[in-house]
Structure formats: structure tokens, C-alpha cells
Amino acid sequence: MGKRPKVTVLGSLNMDISVTVPRLPGPGATVLGSAARFTPGGKGANQAVAAARLGARVRMAGCVGDDDFGRRLLTALRAEGIDAGAVRTVPSVPTGLAMIAVDAGGENQITVAPGANQQVGPPEVAAAGACERDILVISAEIPAPAITQALREEGRKVLNLAPAPENAGELVAAGLDWLVVNESEAAAVLGRPVRGLADAAAAAAGLIARGPRHAVVTAGADGAALASAADGTQVIEGFSVPAVDTTGAGDTFVGALAVALAAGVPARQAVTAAVAAGAAAVTRRGAQTGMPGPADVLAVTGVTWPVG
């Protein structure tokens, strides 16, 4: 590999507690599942790991608690070669937790207790903005004021509004380079349902009208839609793969897209590579544990990773 792209991620770090269940529970229902698995997660940390495995030099900014979970999350980042120097340990606040149920078809249901992620603020934004980077990834499991402040930083940015906060409309209108959302997040911003790839394409076009230079709406196994003021709307079909666990697939997509863009890959090719990386991720269990490297993307989808 020549010069490695530099990616900085500002976002959340959680300990994931995952249980495999025969079906996702409805309101008031109790479902018995497998033994609980404790694995590193959080949208920000997941995106950092995805980017590192796909060839980027990565720096992570965020917060963890001064507890065993926080220490485990930092150890996991460092094991991936990620610079965790901008992750602040906050005393007397627990590390974020995500409770995840995964059904037999790989679909999931997630509840997050933000914990220390709620403490992300000016110190972390400043640390993210100060380092040398090709692109900054901002995810939304952190307070909205921190996101707003980070969007004022110089340089290219990817904003992943997952989940979409109450001020999502203001953030979208803030002159973004790249906005990435899924169907439900696009629906929250636009105020109308978004279902399927055709809807995703219309939603991406609608989001561009609100300010971003590029908007991507992911549609799960169906693929993703890309819209830009310069090139209009394009649809990237998904890959047919055996889904085992969809947890972390969206984060893999975001991390992969950031690496490709940071390396100078053209927009459509970058989104196609990110769709392929997300498809490879669903073939294995866990968020960070299932994230692919270039060889995995090629083996599962036949797509050669464009960075390297």
C-alpha cells in the first residue's frame, strides 16, 4: 500500500450485550435466547474499526467510563492499530451499553444506554479537529451540540445521522460534504416513509435539496442510493449473501465509505465498495467481530477493495 488514507472518527463507544433469539420480542413479550455475548461496539468505535480493517490510519475521539467495560473498549481499539489518544475516560459515569437481540434471520433490535457518550463535548471535538486527517466521520450517538460544533471543523466530513436527533433538519442544512442515513433516518429527516431502494433514491434527492453536497440512503440488503447536485441520483444494487447478523452492517458501510473517499475513490465507486463491505459484514456475527478486511469483501461479493 502507498500512502494510507487518514480517517478520524468522532462518535460513541459502547459495550454490546448480544443475545440470539428465535424471534424478536413484541411489546410485553419475553423471549428466551442464547447466552449473552459481551463484545466491543458503539457506532463511532465500529466505524473506526471498519475503517482500520479496510486500510486507513484511524484516530478515535469520544468518551468511556472509568470501568472495566471502558478499559476493554480502549484495548480493543488499540488491538486494531487505532489511535485512542482522543478518547477521554470520564470518572463516575458508566461506559455506554447496547442491548442487542438478533433473530434467526439476522435482523436485530437495539436499545442503547449512552452513559459516558453523553459527556462528549468541546474537548473531543477539538481533539478530532486538531489531528491531521483526510476525512472526519461524525456519528450521532453523541450529544447534538457536539455534532453541531464538529460540523464547523475544516476539511471533508461524513455525517452519519444514526439515530436521527431532534435537530436533524438543522444538521442536514449545515453545508455537509456527505450525509449517510438509512431508510428510517431518512424518513425522520424528511417527514415521510422511506421503504425500499426506489424510495431511497427519491429520499436521497430530497435530502440533497436540503443542503448536503452528497447524500446516501442505505436500504439494507437492497443496496443504497446516492444523490449529488453534480451527478443526480444513482442506485447501487445490493449483493445477495447469507445474512447471519446485521448488527454493525451500517457502521461498516460508513467506515468503508470514509476510507474510499479519503483515498480519492470516485463517489459511485466508493458507495459500491461500501455496499460490498456492508454485505460482507452481515455474513458473520457481531459488530466489530464481523467487520471485514479487503480479502473478506472480495470472497463474499467478488468486489476488489479499491484502496491499497
N, C-alpha and C positions, 0 to 999 in steps of 0.2 A: 504494500500500500504506500502511496505517496503521502502528501500532507493530509493528516486526518482532520475531518471537519470537527469544529468545536461547538458543542451544544451545552447550554446552561438551562437547567430546569428549576423553576420556582413553583413549588407546589407542596402537596401533602405527603406524609409518611404514616402508614398505618400497619398495625399487625392484623393480618387477616385470620379469622377463625372460620374455617370452611367445613361444611357438613354436606355429604352427598345424600339426597333424599329420593324416594321413588316418585314423588310429585311435589311441586311447590305448594306450601300451605295457603289456604284461603283465610279470610278473616275469621278469627275464633277457632281455627283448626290447629291440632297438634299432629305433627308427622314425625315418626321415628326415623333416624338416619344413621349414617356411619359414625365411626369415631371422629372426633374433631381433629382437624389439621391446623397447626399454627404456622403460618408462612408470611414472610415479609410482603407488604403491599402498600397501598396508598397510590392514588393516581399519579402524583408527581414522581414518587420513587419508581413506580412501574415504568413510566415514560423514560426516566433516566436509565434504567436497566435495559429497556428495549433499545435505546439509542447506543448504549455502550456495546451491546452484543452485536449490533449491526455496523460497528466500525468507528463510532465517534469517540472523541475525547470529551468526557462529560463531567460537569460540576453540578452538584445538587444544593439548592438553598431551601430551607424550611425549618421546622421545629419538631423535636421529640421531647418526651418527658424524661425525667431523671429516674428511670426504672429499667427493669430487665428487658422489657419489650423495646424501649428506645435504644438500649445498647445493642440488642440483636439486630435492629434495623440498620444501625450505623455499620456494624460488622458486615452485614450482607452487602451494603453499598461498596464498601472498601474491597470486598472479595471480588467484585465486578470491575475493579480498577477505577471506580468513580471517586472524584474528589468530594469528600463530605465536609470540607472545612467550613462551608457556609451553612451547615445545619446546626442550629442552636439547641442546646439542651436546657429545658425550662424546668426549674425546681418546683416541686409541689403541684405539678399538673401532670395527669396521666398521658401517656402516649396514645395517639389515636387508635381506635379499634374499628374493624369492619366485620360484621357478622354476615356470612355468606351461605346461602343454601343453593345447591346445584342439583338439578333434577336429572333423570336418566337420559334426557335428550341434550344435556349440556347447557340448558338455559339456567339463569341464576336470578336470585332475589337478594338484594344487598341493603343492609342498614348500617350506617356509619355513626360512630360516636367520635366527633372530631378531636376532643382532647386538646393536646398541645398544638394541633394545627390551627386552632383559633387564635394562637399567640403570634402567628406570622404577621410581620409588620415592617416598618421602615428599616430595621437592621438587615432583614433578609432581602428586602428589595434592593437596598444599597449594595449588599454583597453580590447579588445576582447581576446588578448593573455594572459593577466595577471590574469584573473579570473580562479577559479577552475572550471573545466568542464570535461565531459566525451567525448564530441564531439563538433567541431566547424563547423557551417554551413556558407558558403560563397556564396552570390548570386551576380549576375553580373550587377545589375543596379547601380553600383558604379564604379569609375574610375579603369581602368586596373592596374595602379601601386599599388593601394591599395590591389587588389586581389593578385597580384604577391607577395607583402610583406606578406600578411596573409598566403599564402601557405608555407612560411618558418617557421611558428609557429610550436612549438612542439605539438604532440598529433594527434588524429584522426580527419580527416576533410572530409566534404562533400562539393564538389563544384557544384553549380547549374549554368551552363552557359546559363542563360536566361536573356536577349538575348546574343547570342554568340558574343563577341567582336572581333575586327580585329586580335588580337594576341591569338585567341582561341587555335590554334595549339601549341603555346609555353606553355600555361597554362596546357593543357592536358598532355604535356610531362614532367610536373614538379614533377612527383612522387606522384600522388594523391592516397589517400585511396579509395575514392568514387567519381565518376563523374556521375551527373544526367543531362540528356538533353532530349528534346522532338524530334520529327521527323525532324522539320525544323532546330533545333540547331545542331543535329547530321549531317544533310546534309551540314550545313555551315562548320563544322569541317572537314568532310570527302571529301567535294567537289563533292558530287553526291546526287541525290534524295534519300529520305528515306520515303517510304509510306507503312503503314500497319505493322502488327506485324511480319511477316516473314522478311521484310526489316529491322525492328527494331532489330531483333535478329542478322542479319548479320552486322548491324551497330555497335551494342554493341561489337561484336567480333572484328570488325575493330578498335574500339576505344581502346580496351584492348591492342592491338598490338602497340599502340602509347604511352603507359606508365602507365595508371591507373591500380590499383590492382583490382578494381571493376568498371564496367560501367553499367549504367541503361539507356535504351532508352524507354521513355514512348510513347505510341501510342493511346492516348485518350481513347475512350470507348473500344477499342480492348484489352487494358491491357498494359503490359510492358515486356521488355526483359532484362535479367540480364546476364552479362558475367563476368567471373573471370578467372585468369590464372590457379587457382587450380581446379575449378569445371566446366569449359567450359561454354557453353551458355544454358540458360534456359528461357522458355517462361511462363509468368503468364497471364492467360486469364483475361479479364475484367469482370465486373459484369453488368448485364442488369438492368438498373434503369431508371426511367423517368427523363430526363435531363431538368432542368429549367434554369440553368445559369452555364456555365463552368468557369466563372471568378474565379480565385483562386484555381481551382482544382489541377493544377500543384504544387502550393505552399503548398497546403495541403499534397500532396504526399511527398514533400521534408521534411516538418516538421515532418510528421508521420514516415518516414524512419529514420530520425535522432533520434527520441525518441526510436524507436525499436532497432536500432543499439547501442545506448548509454546504453540500458538496457541489452545488451548481447544476443538479439534475433538472431538466425542464419540468414544468408543472404537471402535465398529464402523465409523464413517465414516473415522476415522483409519487403521484397518487396511486398509480398502478402498482408500483413496488410496495407501497404501504398497504394496499388491499391484500396483496400476496402475503406480506408479513403477518397481517391480522388473521388470514386464513390458516397459516401455519401454526399460529398460537393456539387456535381452538382445538387442535388435534392432540393437545397434551393438557394434563390437569394443572390447575393453579394459575396464578397471575404471573409473578416473576419466574416461578419454576417452569412455566410452559413457554416462556418467550424464546423465539427462535434466533439462531445465527444465520448467516448467509447460506450455509450448506443446507440448513433445515428448510429455508424458503424454497430453494431450488428443488429439493427432494419432494416436497409436498405439492408444489404448484407448477414446477417447471420454469419458474421465473428466475433469471440470474440477477442477483442483487447488484444494483448499478453502481455501488460505491466500493472502491477497493482496487 
